[in-house]
Amino acid sequence: MSKVFVVGHKNPDNDAIMSAVIFSQLANAVDKDNEYVACRQGGLPGETAKVLADCGFPEPQLLTAIEPADPKTKVWLTDHAELSQTLDGIENAEIVGIVDHHRIADVTTPQPATYIALPWGSSCTVIARLFEIEGIEPSKEQATCLLAAMMTDTVMLKSPTTTDVDRRIAAKLGEQLGVDPVEFGAQVFRSRGADDFTPEQMVSRDIKRFDIAGKAVYIGQYETVNKAPVLEQSDALLKAMEDYRLAHEGDTLVLLVTDIIDEGSQVFIVGDPDLAERGLGIKATPEGTWMPGVLSRKKQVAAPIIAAGE
């Protein structure tokens, strides 16, 4: 029996953690020839820690790098397919599969691998569909984790990345749990303890690197139900952004302060602003730029910035 490590992206969000946890459980139920082990590349978001604890699931083990070994360590990636977001030393691993909902990027495999990528609002939506395909009903605890991740990744089904599939599966999981999906999602958001975050944590807790036109572009997102207290710290926020950019050798750092109640984002930019300004059609200012309706980093921010570099 081979061990397969299942891991989401660096600086993991709720979807990255839950997709690794629940996919590994599904895979262990279906594939008796391998042992799937849920892993994480960073600390747990507050809402994730609470849901896992409430469900009685252990925290996934920390895994940040793959060392050379013979045979190679087997890994399954969830919620990402970009080298800049995956494990250090990934070239030492055998990637046996990917389940994702982002663009097809630069992760490659020398051998055929299972690749499941669908343009839905959450990787956990894809995994919930895999349960249906396998004819397995998720347990109440698994359904709770799947729905929690779906609600945070789709911003309670408000994000433009939300599809009819997300809505259908969210309704189905909500019915199984006896909850309204959106009300449940609001409870998950409130469990983050937003008032406890420092500017440094707001920048680093959910940030991804994109290599665009020879530039290292970091795009972070901090979601809140009230942006006013965050914007009052804009000077400290800009300093934390610049410190992070320099420490991680980035050319540009874009931060979205996303207000899920007002349904938009205040966008801050530090470093070389060219790609971000051209892609988003805004100018970098110390006070940031309010972009109404912008809730999705993937579709409304990363995609146009990537397009600007083509």
Secondary structure, DSSP 8 states (H G I E B T S, - for coil): -EEEEEE--SS--HHHHHHHHHHHHHHHHH-TTEEEEEEESS---HHHHHHHHHHT----EE--B----SS-EEEEEES---GGGS-BTGGGEEEEEEEESS---S---SS--EEEE--SS-HHHHHHHHHHHHT----HHHHHHHHHHHHHHTTTTTSTT--HHHHHHHHHHHHHHTS-HHHHHHHHHHTT-GGG--HHHHHHTTEEEEEETTEEEEEEEEEES--HHHHTTHHHHHHHHHHHHHHTT-SEEEEEEEETTTTEEEEEEEE--HHHHHHHT----TT-EEEET---HIIIIIHHHHHHT-
